[in-house]
């Protein structure tokens, strides 16, 4: 028989009261107290808290007590079960990057003989997966999220994407075994992704513009200092800003805010038809300032013979004439920048893509990532400048 009722609880004096079925309340002052459940298991008496009164009502406390009695009938200790559920909840609320790091440090590192393996895993996970998957609790990640990670690079960086898919599969398998993820493995190729993504071994390789390996770009940039030519200055600005030929040759002084260190390229000059803001390094600013001292035309790189900007082929002609031994194109410098940024392993993948004025490929990513990551891009472009000019003197 129950001994307490909701109205009388508000007026009970300080003491401990038994409601029955192991349920107790300790009144600390009128209308305030703590619920507890007392029980015996394996010949050991135990008592667990059920919350404060009046935050937890009499009815709710009785329901908690009943649930605990049902656990005891199954020989389950309610305190142990409460601790287990709490640990599970904490793990499920962790970010993907936390689970990935736990898998790498606790499971994989002991297997690797080459320390570079761990760094390669971390770089690929931190660059491509964590920025998107960390936007929601680990337990809520689904197949669409995995596809959003892989699809943007599946056709262009197929080997890297395939490797990431395999790593994601192992991380989620690890989480499932630990009880931290209770759905089908969202990164499974055979069960899910094979029906969405092209066979990686049948993808036609994209033919890229010929580019210079970034290990050789420093010496190349140093050689450009020897040329006092508009096309050479334009090429240096193009390399420093990872922009396209059209954007550089049609650039106007009004687009540059040198105090804020930013170049705002109008939408009509962009391939994507969207305004693009470019962080300017000190080296890039020096080139624009030098061009301003050379002439008063509104185009930065103005051909004095015509009064118009230099031609679309000016930089390519310069390349073929002065660097005929290098089988490279002007557009290829964007690939050089991207390879350097990706393989450095220090920068977020989306930030690199935004440096190149690439748009997010699908609606899911656009919904999660509304920022243009300009702060991160400032760091990338300044680091790129320092890399290029490291042999300036």
DOTIRO-735442 format. One record per residue (C-alpha): residue in one letter; x, y, z. Coordinates in nm, 4 decimals. Layout:
@residuo->a X->X Y->Y Z->Z
...
! end
This chain:
@residuo->x X->0.0000 Y->0.0000 Z->0.0000
@residuo->x X->0.1315 Y->0.3448 Z->-0.0914
@residuo->x X->0.1977 Y->0.5705 Z->0.2062
@residuo->x X->0.2512 Y->0.9063 Z->0.0363
@residuo->x X->0.0331 Y->1.1408 Z->-0.1688
@residuo->x X->0.1233 Y->1.4380 Z->-0.3830
@residuo->x X->-0.0554 Y->1.7025 Z->-0.1680
@residuo->x X->0.0912 Y->1.5928 Z->0.1656
@residuo->x X->0.4434 Y->1.5834 Z->0.0198
@residuo->x X->0.4402 Y->1.9635 Z->0.0053
@residuo->x X->0.3957 Y->1.9943 Z->0.3831
@residuo->x X->0.6019 Y->1.7073 Z->0.5278
@residuo->x X->0.8673 Y->1.8098 Z->0.7842
@residuo->x X->1.2335 Y->1.7262 Z->0.7442
@residuo->x X->1.2775 Y->1.3473 Z->0.7597
@residuo->x X->1.3000 Y->1.0333 Z->0.5441
@residuo->x X->0.9721 Y->0.8704 Z->0.4362
@residuo->x X->0.8935 Y->0.5316 Z->0.2794
@residuo->x X->0.6340 Y->0.5087 Z->0.0045
@residuo->x X->0.6586 Y->0.1324 Z->-0.0446
@residuo->x X->0.8252 Y->-0.0957 Z->-0.3057
@residuo->x X->1.1651 Y->0.0385 Z->-0.2023
@residuo->x X->1.0830 Y->0.4038 Z->-0.2820
@residuo->x X->1.1924 Y->0.6692 Z->-0.0283
@residuo->x X->1.1985 Y->1.0470 Z->-0.0110
@residuo->x X->1.4297 Y->1.2511 Z->0.2094
@residuo->x X->1.2677 Y->1.5872 Z->0.2867
@residuo->x X->1.5247 Y->1.8641 Z->0.3394
@residuo->x X->1.2707 Y->2.1451 Z->0.3837
@residuo->x X->0.8939 Y->2.1788 Z->0.3235
@residuo->x X->0.8217 Y->2.1042 Z->-0.0409
@residuo->x X->1.1805 Y->1.9980 Z->-0.1245
@residuo->x X->1.3595 Y->1.6657 Z->-0.1083
@residuo->x X->1.5371 Y->1.3790 Z->-0.2866
@residuo->x X->1.3977 Y->1.0478 Z->-0.4094
@residuo->x X->1.5845 Y->0.7208 Z->-0.3686
@residuo->x X->1.5291 Y->0.3527 Z->-0.4360
@residuo->x X->1.6556 Y->0.0916 Z->-0.1878
@residuo->x X->1.7049 Y->-0.2689 Z->-0.2881
@residuo->x X->1.9122 Y->-0.5814 Z->-0.2282
@residuo->x X->2.0959 Y->-0.7791 Z->-0.4956
@residuo->x X->2.3488 Y->-1.0581 Z->-0.4487
@residuo->x X->2.2969 Y->-1.0199 Z->-0.0728
@residuo->x X->2.4170 Y->-0.6592 Z->-0.0917
@residuo->x X->2.1979 Y->-0.3648 Z->0.0100
@residuo->x X->2.2139 Y->-0.0662 Z->-0.2274
@residuo->x X->2.0438 Y->0.2681 Z->-0.2677
@residuo->x X->2.0245 Y->0.4793 Z->-0.5844
@residuo->x X->1.9041 Y->0.8351 Z->-0.6368
@residuo->x X->1.5997 Y->0.9003 Z->-0.8523
@residuo->x X->1.6145 Y->1.2803 Z->-0.8655
@residuo->x X->1.5003 Y->1.5807 Z->-0.6683
@residuo->x X->1.1483 Y->1.6639 Z->-0.5569
@residuo->x X->0.9500 Y->1.8493 Z->-0.6868
@residuo->x X->1.1442 Y->1.8253 Z->-1.0170
@residuo->x X->1.0556 Y->1.4561 Z->-1.0144
@residuo->x X->0.6904 Y->1.4070 Z->-0.9155
@residuo->x X->0.5569 Y->1.1299 Z->-0.6947
@residuo->x X->0.4102 Y->0.9557 Z->-0.9988
@residuo->x X->0.7405 Y->0.9726 Z->-1.1896
@residuo->x X->0.9322 Y->0.8439 Z->-0.8875
@residuo->x X->0.6969 Y->0.5475 Z->-0.8579
@residuo->x X->0.7431 Y->0.4725 Z->-1.2279
@residuo->x X->1.1235 Y->0.4771 Z->-1.1832
@residuo->x X->1.0907 Y->0.2443 Z->-0.8843
@residuo->x X->0.8706 Y->0.0060 Z->-1.0850
@residuo->x X->1.1221 Y->0.0008 Z->-1.3727
@residuo->x X->1.3988 Y->-0.0830 Z->-1.1252
@residuo->x X->1.1916 Y->-0.3659 Z->-0.9742
@residuo->x X->1.1517 Y->-0.5115 Z->-1.3235
@residuo->x X->1.5304 Y->-0.5007 Z->-1.3733
@residuo->x X->1.5821 Y->-0.6803 Z->-1.0428
@residuo->x X->1.3523 Y->-0.9608 Z->-1.1535
@residuo->x X->1.5911 Y->-1.0096 Z->-1.4468
@residuo->x X->1.8880 Y->-1.0160 Z->-1.2047
@residuo->x X->2.0085 Y->-0.6759 Z->-1.3371
@residuo->x X->2.1477 Y->-0.4258 Z->-1.0887
@residuo->x X->1.9636 Y->-0.0918 Z->-1.1501
@residuo->x X->2.2709 Y->0.1155 Z->-1.0562
@residuo->x X->2.4934 Y->-0.0790 Z->-1.2960
@residuo->x X->2.2311 Y->-0.0437 Z->-1.5688
@residuo->x X->2.2028 Y->0.3312 Z->-1.5056
@residuo->x X->2.5812 Y->0.3681 Z->-1.5332
@residuo->x X->2.5880 Y->0.1606 Z->-1.8513
@residuo->x X->2.3165 Y->0.3702 Z->-2.0142
@residuo->x X->2.4920 Y->0.6930 Z->-1.9138
@residuo->x X->2.8224 Y->0.5783 Z->-2.0625
@residuo->x X->2.6405 Y->0.4743 Z->-2.3804
@residuo->x X->2.4646 Y->0.8100 Z->-2.3999
@residuo->x X->2.7928 Y->0.9966 Z->-2.3582
@residuo->x X->2.9588 Y->0.7909 Z->-2.6305
@residuo->x X->2.6651 Y->0.8339 Z->-2.8675
@residuo->x X->2.6765 Y->1.2102 Z->-2.8203
@residuo->x X->3.0452 Y->1.2212 Z->-2.9052
@residuo->x X->3.1564 Y->1.3671 Z->-3.2348
@residuo->x X->3.2682 Y->1.1491 Z->-3.5210
@residuo->x X->3.6237 Y->1.2805 Z->-3.4869
@residuo->x X->3.6339 Y->1.1600 Z->-3.1239
@residuo->x X->3.5341 Y->0.8055 Z->-3.2217
@residuo->x X->3.7749 Y->0.8073 Z->-3.5175
@residuo->x X->4.0642 Y->0.9161 Z->-3.2980
@residuo->x X->3.9757 Y->0.6503 Z->-3.0409
@residuo->x X->3.9791 Y->0.3824 Z->-3.3123
@residuo->x X->4.3123 Y->0.5002 Z->-3.4521
@residuo->x X->4.4861 Y->0.5298 Z->-3.1137
@residuo->x X->4.3397 Y->0.2227 Z->-2.9403
@residuo->x X->4.3051 Y->-0.0222 Z->-3.2286
@residuo->x X->4.5074 Y->0.0649 Z->-3.5360
@residuo->x X->4.8295 Y->0.2252 Z->-3.4113
@residuo->x X->4.9375 Y->-0.0969 Z->-3.2404
@residuo->x X->4.9148 Y->-0.2764 Z->-3.5775
@residuo->x X->5.1157 Y->-0.0273 Z->-3.7842
@residuo->x X->5.4914 Y->-0.0599 Z->-3.8191
@residuo->x X->5.5206 Y->0.2673 Z->-4.0110
@residuo->x X->5.4267 Y->0.5786 Z->-3.8058
@residuo->x X->5.3278 Y->0.7537 Z->-4.1308
@residuo->x X->5.0232 Y->0.5281 Z->-4.1512
@residuo->x X->4.8654 Y->0.6944 Z->-3.8483
@residuo->x X->4.9339 Y->1.0403 Z->-3.9897
@residuo->x X->4.7847 Y->0.9447 Z->-4.3268
@residuo->x X->4.4706 Y->0.8157 Z->-4.1573
@residuo->x X->4.4342 Y->1.1288 Z->-3.9463
@residuo->x X->4.5015 Y->1.3625 Z->-4.2384
@residuo->x X->4.2420 Y->1.1996 Z->-4.4639
@residuo->x X->3.9795 Y->1.1799 Z->-4.1876
@residuo->x X->4.0383 Y->1.5383 Z->-4.0681
@residuo->x X->4.0457 Y->1.6784 Z->-4.4211
@residuo->x X->3.7480 Y->1.5073 Z->-4.5801
@residuo->x X->3.5236 Y->1.3443 Z->-4.3184
@residuo->x X->3.5276 Y->1.5271 Z->-3.9837
@residuo->x X->3.4238 Y->1.8762 Z->-4.1091
@residuo->x X->3.0892 Y->1.7373 Z->-4.2266
@residuo->x X->3.0310 Y->1.4422 Z->-3.9926
@residuo->x X->3.1074 Y->1.6457 Z->-3.6787
@residuo->x X->2.8049 Y->1.8668 Z->-3.7439
@residuo->x X->2.5721 Y->1.6156 Z->-3.5724
@residuo->x X->2.5926 Y->1.3564 Z->-3.2919
@residuo->x X->2.7737 Y->1.0398 Z->-3.3964
@residuo->x X->2.4636 Y->0.8240 Z->-3.3450
@residuo->x X->2.2664 Y->1.0384 Z->-3.5953
@residuo->x X->2.5114 Y->0.9998 Z->-3.8862
@residuo->x X->2.3506 Y->0.8179 Z->-4.1788
@residuo->x X->2.4234 Y->0.6975 Z->-4.5326
@residuo->x X->2.3457 Y->1.0381 Z->-4.6853
@residuo->x X->2.6178 Y->1.1941 Z->-4.4697
@residuo->x X->2.8733 Y->0.9366 Z->-4.5860
@residuo->x X->2.7739 Y->0.9940 Z->-4.9473
@residuo->x X->2.8150 Y->1.3698 Z->-4.8945
@residuo->x X->3.1735 Y->1.3070 Z->-4.7815
@residuo->x X->3.2660 Y->1.0764 Z->-5.0687
@residuo->x X->3.0701 Y->1.1980 Z->-5.3706
@residuo->x X->3.2565 Y->1.5305 Z->-5.4232
@residuo->x X->3.5907 Y->1.3490 Z->-5.4659
@residuo->x X->3.4779 Y->1.0087 Z->-5.5927
@residuo->x X->3.5434 Y->1.0827 Z->-5.9620
@residuo->x X->3.8354 Y->1.3242 Z->-5.9265
@residuo->x X->4.0298 Y->1.1694 Z->-5.6379
@residuo->x X->3.9057 Y->0.8144 Z->-5.6702
@residuo->x X->4.1894 Y->0.6386 Z->-5.4929
@residuo->x X->4.1740 Y->0.8790 Z->-5.1990
@residuo->x X->3.7944 Y->0.8521 Z->-5.1815
@residuo->x X->3.8046 Y->0.4719 Z->-5.1874
@residuo->x X->4.0591 Y->0.4708 Z->-4.9061
@residuo->x X->3.8414 Y->0.7045 Z->-4.6989
@residuo->x X->3.5370 Y->0.4818 Z->-4.7569
@residuo->x X->3.7255 Y->0.1812 Z->-4.6249
@residuo->x X->3.8454 Y->0.3746 Z->-4.3218
@residuo->x X->3.4962 Y->0.5018 Z->-4.2451
@residuo->x X->3.3641 Y->0.1454 Z->-4.2672
@residuo->x X->3.6185 Y->0.0267 Z->-4.0092
@residuo->x X->3.5459 Y->0.3174 Z->-3.7741
@residuo->x X->3.1715 Y->0.2514 Z->-3.7798
@residuo->x X->3.2280 Y->-0.1234 Z->-3.7387
@residuo->x X->3.4374 Y->-0.0460 Z->-3.4302
@residuo->x X->3.1603 Y->0.1773 Z->-3.2935
@residuo->x X->2.8939 Y->-0.0877 Z->-3.3555
@residuo->x X->3.0908 Y->-0.3538 Z->-3.1663
@residuo->x X->3.1291 Y->-0.1130 Z->-2.8737
@residuo->x X->2.7549 Y->-0.0452 Z->-2.8778
@residuo->x X->2.7921 Y->0.3218 Z->-2.9734
@residuo->x X->2.6141 Y->0.2917 Z->-3.3083
@residuo->x X->2.3008 Y->0.0767 Z->-3.3426
@residuo->x X->2.2169 Y->0.1108 Z->-3.7137
@residuo->x X->2.3568 Y->-0.0585 Z->-4.0258
@residuo->x X->2.7105 Y->0.0486 Z->-4.1096
@residuo->x X->2.6498 Y->0.3589 Z->-4.3267
@residuo->x X->2.9905 Y->0.3275 Z->-4.4975
@residuo->x X->2.9380 Y->-0.0299 Z->-4.6186
@residuo->x X->3.0237 Y->-0.0604 Z->-4.9871
@residuo->x X->2.8439 Y->-0.3902 Z->-5.0549
@residuo->x X->2.5272 Y->-0.3049 Z->-4.8643
@residuo->x X->2.4789 Y->0.0615 Z->-4.9546
@residuo->x X->2.7350 Y->0.2623 Z->-5.1466
@residuo->x X->2.7680 Y->0.0245 Z->-5.4424
@residuo->x X->2.4146 Y->0.1267 Z->-5.5418
@residuo->x X->2.4975 Y->0.5009 Z->-5.5313
@residuo->x X->2.8590 Y->0.5540 Z->-5.6366
@residuo->x X->3.0266 Y->0.4377 Z->-5.9602
@residuo->x X->3.2584 Y->0.1385 Z->-5.9489
@residuo->x X->3.5936 Y->0.2982 Z->-5.8535
@residuo->x X->3.7826 Y->0.0625 Z->-6.0830
@residuo->x X->3.5764 Y->0.1589 Z->-6.3880
@residuo->x X->3.5840 Y->0.5366 Z->-6.3525
@residuo->x X->3.7344 Y->0.7088 Z->-6.6549
@residuo->x X->4.0291 Y->0.9083 Z->-6.5349
@residuo->x X->3.9927 Y->1.2829 Z->-6.5862
@residuo->x X->4.2590 Y->1.4442 Z->-6.7995
@residuo->x X->4.3980 Y->1.7357 Z->-6.6023
@residuo->x X->4.5844 Y->2.0409 Z->-6.7219
@residuo->x X->4.9595 Y->1.9830 Z->-6.7190
@residuo->x X->5.0932 Y->2.1168 Z->-6.3918
@residuo->x X->5.4208 Y->2.1545 Z->-6.2092
@residuo->x X->5.4724 Y->1.9378 Z->-5.8992
@residuo->x X->5.4651 Y->2.1597 Z->-5.5918
@residuo->x X->5.8119 Y->2.0344 Z->-5.4959
@residuo->x X->5.9424 Y->2.2290 Z->-5.8005
@residuo->x X->5.7185 Y->2.5343 Z->-5.7786
@residuo->x X->5.9497 Y->2.7254 Z->-5.5430
@residuo->x X->6.2380 Y->2.7320 Z->-5.7921
@residuo->x X->5.9986 Y->2.8250 Z->-6.0721
@residuo->x X->5.8555 Y->3.1171 Z->-5.8764
@residuo->x X->6.2048 Y->3.2387 Z->-5.7917
@residuo->x X->6.2921 Y->3.2462 Z->-6.1640
@residuo->x X->5.9916 Y->3.4710 Z->-6.2341
@residuo->x X->6.1638 Y->3.7517 Z->-6.0418
@residuo->x X->6.4098 Y->3.7809 Z->-6.3313
@residuo->x X->6.1380 Y->3.9049 Z->-6.5695
@residuo->x X->6.0128 Y->4.2640 Z->-6.5633
@residuo->x X->5.7193 Y->4.1762 Z->-6.7891
@residuo->x X->5.3438 Y->4.2246 Z->-6.7453
@residuo->x X->5.2813 Y->3.8570 Z->-6.8208
@residuo->x X->5.5323 Y->3.7515 Z->-6.5541
@residuo->x X->5.3745 Y->3.9775 Z->-6.2901
@residuo->x X->5.0295 Y->3.8522 Z->-6.3887
@residuo->x X->5.1460 Y->3.4938 Z->-6.3570
@residuo->x X->5.2862 Y->3.5611 Z->-6.0115
@residuo->x X->4.9539 Y->3.7106 Z->-5.8972
@residuo->x X->4.7677 Y->3.4165 Z->-6.0494
@residuo->x X->4.9875 Y->3.1704 Z->-5.8618
@residuo->x X->4.9635 Y->3.3583 Z->-5.5313
@residuo->x X->4.5832 Y->3.3762 Z->-5.5449
@residuo->x X->4.5063 Y->3.0379 Z->-5.7122
@residuo->x X->4.2792 Y->3.2201 Z->-5.9567
@residuo->x X->4.2064 Y->3.1681 Z->-6.3269
@residuo->x X->4.3542 Y->3.3454 Z->-6.6295
@residuo->x X->4.0393 Y->3.5474 Z->-6.7075
@residuo->x X->4.0093 Y->3.6698 Z->-6.3485
@residuo->x X->4.3690 Y->3.7963 Z->-6.3460
@residuo->x X->4.3958 Y->3.9581 Z->-6.6889
@residuo->x X->4.0601 Y->4.1364 Z->-6.6449
@residuo->x X->4.1317 Y->4.2460 Z->-6.2885
@residuo->x X->4.0780 Y->4.6148 Z->-6.2127
@residuo->x X->4.2315 Y->4.8278 Z->-5.9385
@residuo->x X->3.8867 Y->4.9055 Z->-5.7956
@residuo->x X->3.8422 Y->4.5370 Z->-5.7097
@residuo->x X->4.1339 Y->4.5443 Z->-5.4656
@residuo->x X->4.1060 Y->4.6673 Z->-5.1080
@residuo->x X->4.4709 Y->4.6626 Z->-5.0106
@residuo->x X->4.4096 Y->4.7843 Z->-4.6558
@residuo->x X->4.1724 Y->4.4952 Z->-4.5848
@residuo->x X->4.3929 Y->4.2620 Z->-4.7913
@residuo->x X->4.1077 Y->4.1401 Z->-5.0062
@residuo->x X->4.0353 Y->4.1107 Z->-5.3772
@residuo->x X->3.6630 Y->4.1000 Z->-5.4621
@residuo->x X->3.6101 Y->3.9531 Z->-5.8083
@residuo->x X->3.2661 Y->4.0433 Z->-5.9529
@residuo->x X->3.0261 Y->3.7623 Z->-6.0378
@residuo->x X->3.0339 Y->3.8341 Z->-6.4099
@residuo->x X->3.4069 Y->3.7579 Z->-6.4249
@residuo->x X->3.3746 Y->3.4270 Z->-6.2394
@residuo->x X->3.3201 Y->3.0876 Z->-6.3990
@residuo->x X->3.0593 Y->3.0124 Z->-6.1292
@residuo->x X->2.8884 Y->3.3513 Z->-6.1855
@residuo->x X->2.9169 Y->3.4233 Z->-5.8132
@residuo->x X->3.1240 Y->3.6954 Z->-5.6469
@residuo->x X->3.4524 Y->3.5597 Z->-5.5120
@residuo->x X->3.6556 Y->3.7108 Z->-5.2295
@residuo->x X->4.0266 Y->3.6338 Z->-5.2387
@residuo->x X->4.2542 Y->3.6852 Z->-4.9350
@residuo->x X->4.5637 Y->3.8778 Z->-5.0427
@residuo->x X->4.9088 Y->3.7945 Z->-4.9105
@residuo->x X->5.1761 Y->4.0633 Z->-4.8758
@residuo->x X->5.3477 Y->3.9424 Z->-5.1938
@residuo->x X->5.0238 Y->3.9747 Z->-5.3933
@residuo->x X->4.9672 Y->4.3263 Z->-5.2588
@residuo->x X->5.3195 Y->4.4295 Z->-5.3639
@residuo->x X->5.2468 Y->4.3224 Z->-5.7216
@residuo->x X->4.9236 Y->4.5246 Z->-5.7378
@residuo->x X->5.0997 Y->4.8287 Z->-5.5879
@residuo->x X->5.3828 Y->4.7942 Z->-5.8407
@residuo->x X->5.1354 Y->4.7883 Z->-6.1298
@residuo->x X->4.9669 Y->5.1009 Z->-5.9909
@residuo->x X->5.3015 Y->5.2829 Z->-5.9951
@residuo->x X->5.3623 Y->5.1769 Z->-6.3540
@residuo->x X->5.0417 Y->5.3210 Z->-6.5056
@residuo->x X->4.7052 Y->5.4896 Z->-6.4408
@residuo->x X->4.4762 Y->5.2602 Z->-6.6412
@residuo->x X->4.1901 Y->5.0842 Z->-6.4615
@residuo->x X->4.3027 Y->4.7325 Z->-6.5612
@residuo->x X->4.5875 Y->4.6106 Z->-6.3397
@residuo->x X->4.7687 Y->4.4433 Z->-6.6276
@residuo->x X->4.7213 Y->4.6901 Z->-6.9127
@residuo->x X->4.8972 Y->4.6484 Z->-7.2466
@residuo->x X->5.0505 Y->4.9957 Z->-7.3082
@residuo->x X->5.0262 Y->4.9432 Z->-7.6845
@residuo->x X->4.6493 Y->4.8952 Z->-7.6842
@residuo->x X->4.5354 Y->5.0542 Z->-7.3583
@residuo->x X->4.3447 Y->4.7306 Z->-7.2854
@residuo->x X->4.4236 Y->4.4416 Z->-7.0557
@residuo->x X->4.6790 Y->4.1864 Z->-7.1707
@residuo->x X->4.5478 Y->3.9061 Z->-7.3908
@residuo->x X->4.4110 Y->3.5742 Z->-7.2747
@residuo->x X->4.7153 Y->3.3962 Z->-7.4180
@residuo->x X->4.9844 Y->3.6341 Z->-7.2890
@residuo->x X->5.0868 Y->3.4211 Z->-6.9916
@residuo->x X->5.0817 Y->3.0985 Z->-7.1947
@residuo->x X->5.3002 Y->3.2555 Z->-7.4665
@residuo->x X->5.5401 Y->3.3693 Z->-7.1933
@residuo->x X->5.5508 Y->3.0163 Z->-7.0503
@residuo->x X->5.6233 Y->2.8545 Z->-7.3864
@residuo->x X->5.8920 Y->3.1079 Z->-7.4737
@residuo->x X->6.0819 Y->3.1279 Z->-7.1442
@residuo->x X->6.0092 Y->2.7817 Z->-6.9984
@residuo->x X->5.9757 Y->2.5661 Z->-7.3069
@residuo->x X->6.1408 Y->2.2743 Z->-7.1229
@residuo->x X->5.8418 Y->2.2591 Z->-6.8848
@residuo->x X->5.5316 Y->2.0940 Z->-7.0289
@residuo->x X->5.2875 Y->2.2920 Z->-6.8164
@residuo->x X->4.9884 Y->2.5224 Z->-6.8616
@residuo->x X->4.8812 Y->2.8378 Z->-6.6817
@residuo->x X->4.5693 Y->2.6686 Z->-6.5462
@residuo->x X->4.7902 Y->2.3918 Z->-6.4117
@residuo->x X->4.9114 Y->2.6201 Z->-6.1308
@residuo->x X->4.5710 Y->2.5776 Z->-5.9665
@residuo->x X->4.6331 Y->2.2031 Z->-5.9584
@residuo->x X->4.9761 Y->2.2632 Z->-5.8088
@residuo->x X->4.8217 Y->2.4745 Z->-5.5342
@residuo->x X->4.5539 Y->2.2166 Z->-5.4648
@residuo->x X->4.8036 Y->1.9277 Z->-5.4455
@residuo->x X->5.0175 Y->2.1280 Z->-5.2030
@residuo->x X->4.7223 Y->2.2232 Z->-4.9834
@residuo->x X->4.5694 Y->1.8736 Z->-4.9770
@residuo->x X->4.8922 Y->1.6817 Z->-4.9240
@residuo->x X->5.0157 Y->1.9195 Z->-4.6569
@residuo->x X->4.7340 Y->1.7756 Z->-4.4452
@residuo->x X->4.6852 Y->2.0906 Z->-4.2383
@residuo->x X->4.3839 Y->2.2433 Z->-4.4079
@residuo->x X->4.0139 Y->2.1656 Z->-4.4273
@residuo->x X->3.9074 Y->2.0242 Z->-4.7632
@residuo->x X->3.6160 Y->2.2661 Z->-4.8088
@residuo->x X->3.8398 Y->2.5647 Z->-4.7313
@residuo->x X->4.0774 Y->2.4531 Z->-5.0081
@residuo->x X->3.7860 Y->2.4186 Z->-5.2491
@residuo->x X->3.6640 Y->2.7683 Z->-5.1602
@residuo->x X->4.0146 Y->2.9054 Z->-5.2259
@residuo->x X->3.9697 Y->2.7721 Z->-5.5789
@residuo->x X->3.6184 Y->2.9259 Z->-5.6006
@residuo->x X->3.4605 Y->2.5824 Z->-5.6288
@residuo->x X->3.1018 Y->2.5434 Z->-5.5136
@residuo->x X->2.9691 Y->2.2739 Z->-5.2803
@residuo->x X->2.8421 Y->1.9893 Z->-5.4985
@residuo->x X->2.5178 Y->1.9027 Z->-5.3208
@residuo->x X->2.2359 Y->2.0468 Z->-5.1116
@residuo->x X->2.3249 Y->1.8469 Z->-4.7997
@residuo->x X->2.6685 Y->2.0045 Z->-4.7730
@residuo->x X->2.5284 Y->2.3494 Z->-4.8473
@residuo->x X->2.2802 Y->2.3066 Z->-4.5634
@residuo->x X->2.5517 Y->2.2118 Z->-4.3160
@residuo->x X->2.8210 Y->2.4524 Z->-4.4344
@residuo->x X->2.6872 Y->2.8042 Z->-4.4832
@residuo->x X->3.0186 Y->2.9841 Z->-4.4202
@residuo->x X->3.2721 Y->3.0564 Z->-4.6946
@residuo->x X->3.5503 Y->2.9768 Z->-4.4412
@residuo->x X->3.7254 Y->3.3051 Z->-4.5195
@residuo->x X->3.9262 Y->3.2988 Z->-4.1964
@residuo->x X->4.0707 Y->2.9578 Z->-4.2809
@residuo->x X->4.1379 Y->3.0698 Z->-4.6369
@residuo->x X->4.3463 Y->3.3651 Z->-4.5146
@residuo->x X->4.5747 Y->3.1223 Z->-4.3356
@residuo->x X->4.5999 Y->2.8928 Z->-4.6399
@residuo->x X->4.6866 Y->3.1721 Z->-4.8828
@residuo->x X->4.9442 Y->3.3246 Z->-4.6481
@residuo->x X->5.1059 Y->2.9847 Z->-4.5962
@residuo->x X->5.1061 Y->2.9327 Z->-4.9742
@residuo->x X->5.2799 Y->3.2671 Z->-5.0215
@residuo->x X->5.5468 Y->3.1739 Z->-4.7666
@residuo->x X->5.5992 Y->2.8430 Z->-4.9440
@residuo->x X->5.6367 Y->3.0084 Z->-5.2850
@residuo->x X->5.8802 Y->3.2775 Z->-5.1748
@residuo->x X->6.0892 Y->3.0594 Z->-4.9448
@residuo->x X->6.3766 Y->3.0811 Z->-5.1973
@residuo->x X->6.3205 Y->3.4419 Z->-5.2918
@residuo->x X->6.6651 Y->3.5524 Z->-5.1791
! end
